[in-house]
Amino acid sequence: MNSVRILLADDHTVMRNGLRLLLERQPHLQVVGEAADGRQAVALSETANPDVVVMDIGMPELNGLEATRQILKAARRTEVLILTAHESEQLVREVLGAGAHGYVLKSAAGRDLVSAIEALSKHEAFFTSSVARIVLNSYRKKGSPEESSEEPPPLLSPREREIIQLLAEGKSNNEVAEALYISAKTVETHRAHIMEKLNLHSIAELVHYAIRNQIVEP
């Protein structure tokens, strides 16, 4: 069996160490890099050339969903496996929308992680059983009157989601501008559009929105 190259992306060192120990017990799995935030994960995915990125969602600087989008846009042969403690229908939809083909709960990592990585290395999907039920139920509900009557959430661009995360993490307009290599005036313009689009009136409301939608962790 060919060696599967893996990049671990989680902001907790203890978690990454545990995952590395678990995976390196398998002779065909090779951890080729570790990232402590989303931007580092994107950068390392370009240099380490992993087959599978194991990605937490609640990451600083750039959350796991945005990092996933950027990684898959740059490297089509790489697969992303979301490994998180959170599960909800909305979050599963976001994960699938970002292009990830795997979703494993941290509570099931000991049982499912190796199998999930092996499946994704063959470009096959893998979901923890409880997540698979959410996916199935979501498809079953499509087209129902209750589902179609709901107003869809506002669509945010990748740049807007990046800015929301950085602002929710407490960064100033100048700090956001420096992190994204844009001007502070551009940040202010994005911020105003975001607040209007989401009908938010304060940074406190923006932080609550970011937490509710798993853009940042509380």
Summary of the structure (lengths in Angstrom):
residues: 218
radius of gyration: 17.9
end to end distance: 41.5
largest distance: 55.4
contacts: 682
relative contact order: 0.11
helix: 55%
strand: 13%
